[in-house]
């Protein structure tokens, strides 16, 4: 998550309105709008100013969407954006640190030009539903704790490594813009790490490692829904002749917030 000004005039207006910073011994310097810490403090006491920023959703520091909250819950959405930005500037070893965010919204068809000249599409979050921020290691720990009763026989270090590898693989190897229903199903599979952890627990017990992740259109679905099957394929690194194990769970992406249907199924 980031922010942009769009023009020099907008940037200078923030520099003019933001309070001066006391460095040390009473030395006051003008505010720096590009300093996320100063911006977080300013927005905390002046939340209405968040509307004057162009909030951006970034992948590897590259803006891919402009986030423009609309509707009756716009103020609440801006408040969460400010909190997520605050979490991103926290030390990485703290519980409040935010490494990843999820921002569901509708693509408006409009675009906005950033200060750099880049043009990005605009998405509109409809409410605070689905707005999350998390740290990968904390998410893995929470997922393992939740399914501890199911995976108590599995090695925790191996479970942690396998689940972390799954998350990072989707984050970096299978990254996407989330514009298609197939991509949304894959992205939700990563966000819902608790379900993935229960799957990995069974695979790790059998000494298997993650091989591939595929998303296929579900052959059946409930009325007015759009379902995709996410398949996780595992293999035995010590025995290439051993049959691979496939775990499948179905995700319905017809709503802004995807949901999981049924139970996890597996076969060799």
Secondary structure, 3 states (H helix, E strand, C coil): CEEECCCHHHHHHHHHHCCCEECCCCCEECCCCCCHHHHHHHHHHCHHHHHHCEEEEEECCEEEEEECCCCCCHHHHHHHHHHHHHHHCCCCCCCCCCCEEECCCEEEEEEEECCCCCEEEEEECCCCCCCEEECHHHHHHHHHHHCHHHHCCCCHHHHHHHHHHHHHHHHHHCCCCCCCHHHHHHHHHHHCHHHHHHHHHHHHHCCCEEEEEEEEECCCCCCCCCEEEEEEEEECCCCCCCCCEEEEEEEECCCCCCEEEEEEEEEC
